[in-house]
Amino acid sequence: MTREEADVSHPRREIEKLIEKGDLKALLYKAGELHGHLCPYLAYGVMAGYIAMRELNVRSTGMEEIVAIVETNNCFCDGVQIVTGCTFGNNALIFRDVGKTAVTVAKRDGTAIRIVLDPDFEKTRPEEYPEAYRLWNKIVVRREKATKEEHEKLMKLFAEIAIKELNQPFDKVFRISRMKIKVPEYAVHLNRIFIYQTVSDTVRFITVSLGQATGAELPSPTQEAQLNL
């Protein structure tokens, strides 16, 4: 098998090698390719994903061998997705809106690990990095007008902090629990294609896929035709 054939059949090979080597910095850069920038919570997601993959001793081919249940929709999730290979698109990432920076990664037999960003650690970060958090609150939280230089400085500081945080002891950053859970069933794929007519007479074709056991029923084609897209 050629290198190209190997890469096609196993596209996560490079990420798995980085996990085996424990190269968190390189994994962070990989996550940055998806996320668009480096930041502390992206680093925490990378760290959590790394802990889960090592502790569970698993690999992911995107076929739901493992699932990741995230409890927030912040930057943390992109780090988890890159390292675990669990994404919304492959039906292995489940979002539970609990508001916690936490993830539970589980194998099909229910063996799982839950990793939560320790609140006691989290609340010390603004004191540790006051300038970065001052800019964060101004630019992102309060959405105040900021100069180009302030934006660039925030991105630079966050990248530096993200790399530095990778060196924190895991037991200082996270609360880690090993457990058994009931893993959601494999996703059910319904290859039904509906045609929507929009107000601008543009026709949109949408394939509907029903994911993890939501309990929701798909609307009928008649109902869908009434939607105003």
C-alpha positions as CSV (number, residue, x, y, z in Angstrom):
1,M,0.0,0.0,0.0
2,T,1.4,3.4,-1.0
3,R,1.5,6.4,1.4
4,E,-1.3,8.0,-0.5
5,E,-3.5,4.9,-0.3
6,A,-2.8,4.7,3.4
7,D,-3.7,8.3,4.0
8,V,-6.9,7.9,2.1
9,S,-7.9,4.8,4.0
10,H,-6.9,6.2,7.3
11,P,-7.0,10.0,7.2
12,R,-6.6,10.4,11.0
13,R,-3.2,8.7,11.0
14,E,-1.3,11.9,11.7
15,I,-3.6,12.9,14.6
16,E,-3.3,9.4,16.1
17,K,0.5,9.6,15.9
18,L,0.4,12.9,17.7
19,I,-1.8,11.3,20.4
20,E,0.6,8.4,20.8
21,K,3.6,10.8,21.1
22,G,1.7,13.0,23.5
23,D,2.3,16.0,21.3
24,L,-0.3,18.4,22.7
25,K,1.1,21.4,21.0
26,A,0.9,19.9,17.6
27,L,-2.7,18.7,18.4
28,L,-3.5,22.3,19.4
29,Y,-2.2,23.6,16.1
30,K,-4.4,21.0,14.3
31,A,-7.4,22.2,16.3
32,G,-6.5,25.8,15.3
33,E,-7.0,24.8,11.7
34,L,-10.6,24.1,12.4
35,H,-11.2,26.7,15.0
36,G,-9.5,29.6,13.2
37,H,-7.3,30.7,16.1
38,L,-5.6,29.4,19.3
39,C,-7.2,30.2,22.7
40,P,-7.2,28.7,26.2
41,Y,-10.5,26.8,25.9
42,L,-9.5,25.3,22.6
43,A,-6.4,24.0,24.5
44,Y,-8.6,22.6,27.3
45,G,-10.6,20.8,24.7
46,V,-7.4,19.3,23.2
47,M,-6.2,18.2,26.6
48,A,-9.6,16.7,27.5
49,G,-9.8,14.8,24.2
50,Y,-6.2,13.6,24.6
51,I,-7.0,12.3,28.2
52,A,-10.0,10.5,26.9
53,M,-8.3,8.8,24.0
54,R,-5.4,7.7,26.1
55,E,-7.4,6.5,29.0
56,L,-10.0,4.6,26.9
57,N,-7.2,3.3,24.5
58,V,-9.4,3.8,21.5
59,R,-9.1,5.0,17.9
60,S,-11.8,6.8,15.9
61,T,-12.6,6.3,12.2
62,G,-15.7,8.4,12.4
63,M,-18.1,5.4,12.5
64,E,-19.4,6.0,16.0
65,E,-17.0,3.6,17.7
66,I,-16.9,6.2,20.4
67,V,-19.2,9.1,21.2
68,A,-18.4,12.4,22.9
69,I,-21.1,14.2,24.9
70,V,-20.2,17.8,25.3
71,E,-22.0,20.1,27.8
72,T,-21.1,23.4,26.3
73,N,-20.9,25.0,22.8
74,N,-17.7,27.1,23.5
75,C,-14.2,26.8,22.0
76,F,-13.6,23.6,24.1
77,C,-15.7,21.6,21.7
78,D,-13.5,22.1,18.7
79,G,-10.5,20.8,20.6
80,V,-12.5,17.7,21.6
81,Q,-13.7,17.1,18.0
82,I,-10.2,17.2,16.5
83,V,-8.6,14.9,19.0
84,T,-11.4,12.4,19.5
85,G,-12.7,12.5,15.9
86,C,-16.2,12.8,17.2
87,T,-18.2,15.4,15.2
88,F,-21.7,16.4,14.4
89,G,-21.2,15.3,10.9
90,N,-20.3,11.7,11.8
91,N,-23.0,11.6,14.5
92,A,-20.5,10.9,17.3
93,L,-20.7,14.3,18.9
94,I,-23.8,14.9,21.1
95,F,-24.6,18.3,22.6
96,R,-26.3,18.6,26.0
97,D,-26.7,22.2,26.8
98,V,-25.8,22.1,30.5
99,G,-23.5,25.1,30.4
100,K,-20.4,23.3,31.8
101,T,-17.1,23.0,30.1
102,A,-17.2,19.3,30.2
103,V,-17.2,16.2,28.0
104,T,-18.0,12.5,28.5
105,V,-16.3,10.2,26.0
106,A,-17.6,6.6,25.8
107,K,-16.9,3.4,24.1
108,R,-19.7,1.2,22.7
109,D,-19.6,-1.0,25.7
110,G,-20.5,2.0,28.0
111,T,-17.0,2.4,29.4
112,A,-16.7,6.2,29.7
113,I,-14.6,9.0,31.1
114,R,-16.1,12.4,32.1
115,I,-13.7,15.3,32.1
116,V,-14.8,18.7,33.6
117,L,-12.9,21.9,33.7
118,D,-12.3,22.5,37.4
119,P,-14.2,25.6,38.4
120,D,-11.6,26.3,41.1
121,F,-8.9,26.3,38.4
122,E,-11.1,28.2,35.9
123,K,-11.8,31.2,38.2
124,T,-8.0,31.8,38.7
125,R,-7.3,32.4,35.0
126,P,-8.4,36.0,34.9
127,E,-6.0,36.8,37.7
128,E,-3.2,34.8,36.0
129,Y,-3.7,36.6,32.6
130,P,-5.3,40.0,33.4
131,E,-4.5,41.8,30.2
132,A,-5.9,39.0,28.0
133,Y,-9.1,38.9,30.0
134,R,-9.4,42.7,30.0
135,L,-9.3,42.6,26.2
136,W,-11.6,39.6,26.0
137,N,-14.2,41.3,28.2
138,K,-14.0,44.5,26.1
139,I,-14.0,43.0,22.6
140,V,-16.0,39.8,23.0
141,V,-18.2,40.1,26.1
142,R,-19.2,43.8,25.9
143,R,-18.7,44.1,22.2
144,E,-17.1,47.5,22.6
145,K,-15.3,49.2,19.7
146,A,-11.6,48.2,19.7
147,T,-8.6,49.1,17.6
148,K,-7.0,46.7,15.2
149,E,-4.0,46.6,17.5
150,E,-6.2,45.5,20.4
151,H,-7.7,42.7,18.3
152,E,-4.3,41.5,17.3
153,K,-3.0,41.7,20.8
154,L,-5.9,39.6,22.1
155,M,-5.2,36.9,19.5
156,K,-1.5,36.9,20.3
157,L,-2.1,36.7,24.0
158,F,-4.6,34.0,23.7
159,A,-2.3,31.9,21.5
160,E,0.5,32.3,24.0
161,I,-1.8,31.4,26.9
162,A,-3.2,28.3,25.0
163,I,0.3,26.9,24.5
164,K,1.3,27.6,28.1
165,E,-1.8,26.0,29.5
166,L,-1.0,22.7,27.8
167,N,1.8,22.3,30.4
168,Q,-0.6,22.4,33.4
169,P,-1.0,19.1,35.3
170,F,-4.2,17.4,34.2
171,D,-5.4,16.9,37.7
172,K,-5.1,20.6,38.4
173,V,-7.1,21.6,35.3
174,F,-9.8,18.9,35.3
175,R,-12.1,16.9,37.5
176,I,-11.9,13.4,36.0
177,S,-14.4,10.6,36.6
178,R,-14.4,7.1,35.2
179,M,-17.9,5.5,34.8
180,K,-20.3,3.3,32.9
181,I,-23.0,4.9,30.9
182,K,-25.8,3.9,28.5
183,V,-24.4,4.8,25.1
184,P,-26.9,6.2,22.6
185,E,-27.9,3.9,19.7
186,Y,-26.2,4.3,16.4
187,A,-27.7,7.1,14.3
188,V,-30.5,6.3,12.0
189,H,-30.1,7.7,8.5
190,L,-33.2,8.4,6.5
191,N,-32.3,9.3,2.9
192,R,-35.4,11.4,2.2
193,I,-34.9,14.4,0.0
194,F,-37.3,17.3,0.2
195,I,-37.6,20.3,-2.1
196,Y,-38.3,23.6,-0.5
197,Q,-39.7,26.6,-2.4
198,T,-38.4,29.9,-0.9
199,V,-40.0,33.3,-1.3
200,S,-37.4,34.2,-3.9
201,D,-38.4,31.1,-6.0
202,T,-35.0,29.6,-5.4
203,V,-35.3,25.8,-5.0
204,R,-33.2,24.2,-2.3
205,F,-32.7,20.4,-2.0
206,I,-32.1,19.1,1.5
207,T,-31.3,15.6,2.5
208,V,-32.7,14.9,6.0
209,S,-30.8,12.6,8.4
210,L,-32.3,11.7,11.8
211,G,-29.5,11.5,14.3
212,Q,-29.2,10.1,17.8
213,A,-32.5,9.1,19.4
214,T,-34.0,12.6,19.5
215,G,-37.5,11.2,19.7
216,A,-38.6,13.8,17.2
217,E,-40.6,12.9,14.1
218,L,-39.8,14.2,10.7
219,P,-42.5,16.5,9.3
220,S,-44.4,15.3,6.3
221,P,-43.5,16.7,2.9
222,T,-46.7,18.8,3.0
223,Q,-45.7,20.4,6.3
224,E,-42.2,21.0,5.0
225,A,-43.4,22.8,1.9
226,Q,-45.1,25.4,4.1
227,L,-41.8,26.3,5.8
228,N,-40.6,29.8,5.1
229,L,-36.8,29.5,4.5
